[in-house]
Amino acid sequence: MAVYAYLWSDEQGESVDKVQQHGLTCQDWQYVFENYQLEEVSRSSDRPIRIGNTPDERRLCMVFEWIEVEWCVLPITGFEIEEKP
């Protein structure tokens, strides 16, 4: 299992605030990031995203950036998405 360093910022308008605005916790974000089912690039921001489920079966999209190496992560935001039919 990979080990990641998360660079969370609790400044207003930054990563912790953005995740909480969508009703998520940093723990939700990190769980889906580490247990994702799909990784793509966002069409709107051109940033990498990971999509997966929380233990309580919410489908989430995590937006992030790699910081210099692929074990140091800058969370940008996260939000709940609907399953495609």
Backbone torsions as a table, in degrees:
resi	resn	phi	psi	omega
1	MET	NA	134.4	179.4
2	ALA	-72.4	149.9	175.4
3	VAL	-114.7	129.7	-177.1
4	TYR	-117.4	150.8	170.2
5	ALA	-105.6	122.2	-179.0
6	TYR	-101.2	128.6	-179.8
7	LEU	-100.9	75.6	179.2
8	TRP	-76.1	142.8	173.5
9	SER	-121.2	127.0	179.1
10	ASP	-99.6	15.6	173.7
11	GLU	-67.5	148.4	179.6
12	GLN	-57.5	132.2	179.4
13	GLY	83.9	-0.9	-180.0
14	GLU	-98.5	-166.4	-166.8
15	SER	-55.6	-49.6	-178.7
16	VAL	-61.2	-45.2	-179.9
17	ASP	-61.3	-45.1	-178.7
18	LYS	-64.5	-41.0	178.6
19	VAL	-65.0	-45.0	-178.9
20	GLN	-66.4	-32.0	177.3
21	GLN	-61.2	-24.1	179.4
22	HIS	-98.1	13.6	176.1
23	GLY	76.7	20.9	-178.4
24	LEU	-111.9	165.7	172.7
25	THR	-111.7	164.8	175.1
26	CYS	-62.6	-32.3	177.8
27	GLN	-66.2	-41.1	174.8
28	ASP	-57.1	-48.2	-177.1
29	TRP	-58.6	-50.6	-177.4
30	GLN	-65.9	-37.1	178.6
31	TYR	-61.1	-49.1	-179.2
32	VAL	-67.2	-39.1	178.2
33	PHE	-57.3	-42.7	-176.6
34	GLU	-83.2	-18.0	-176.2
35	ASN	-124.9	37.7	-174.8
36	TYR	-72.4	158.1	174.5
37	GLN	-105.9	-20.3	-174.8
38	LEU	-147.3	136.6	173.8
39	GLU	-124.7	129.8	-179.1
40	GLU	-141.1	-173.0	173.0
41	VAL	-114.9	132.7	179.7
42	SER	-63.8	133.1	177.3
43	ARG	-71.5	-28.7	-175.6
44	SER	-87.1	-35.9	-176.1
45	SER	-112.0	-11.4	-177.0
46	ASP	64.6	19.8	176.8
47	ARG	-97.4	156.6	175.1
48	PRO	-68.4	146.6	175.2
49	ILE	-132.4	151.4	171.7
50	ARG	-125.6	138.6	-178.1
51	ILE	-121.2	135.8	178.9
52	GLY	-171.1	-174.8	-176.5
53	ASN	-112.1	143.8	171.6
54	THR	-78.6	167.5	177.2
55	PRO	-58.4	-26.8	178.1
56	ASP	-92.7	18.4	170.6
57	GLU	72.3	21.6	170.4
58	ARG	-81.4	137.3	179.7
59	ARG	-92.2	119.9	-174.8
60	LEU	-122.3	153.6	173.4
61	CYS	-117.9	124.8	-179.0
62	MET	-109.4	124.1	177.4
63	VAL	-103.7	135.0	-173.8
64	PHE	-154.5	175.3	170.5
65	GLU	-135.2	144.7	170.8
66	TRP	-81.0	138.3	178.4
67	ILE	-108.8	99.8	175.6
68	GLU	64.8	-42.1	179.4
69	VAL	-132.8	158.3	-176.1
70	GLU	-85.7	39.5	169.0
71	TRP	-136.1	-5.3	178.6
72	CYS	-109.4	117.2	-169.4
73	VAL	-116.8	133.0	172.0
74	LEU	-105.1	101.8	176.6
75	PRO	-65.5	135.1	178.4
76	ILE	-102.1	-55.8	177.5
77	THR	-163.6	176.0	175.9
78	GLY	-157.1	150.2	-179.1
79	PHE	-158.1	158.5	179.4
80	GLU	-79.7	141.8	177.3
81	ILE	-128.0	161.2	176.7
82	GLU	-91.3	148.1	173.9
83	GLU	-66.3	141.8	173.5
84	LYS	-76.8	136.9	-179.1
85	PRO	-65.2	NA	NA
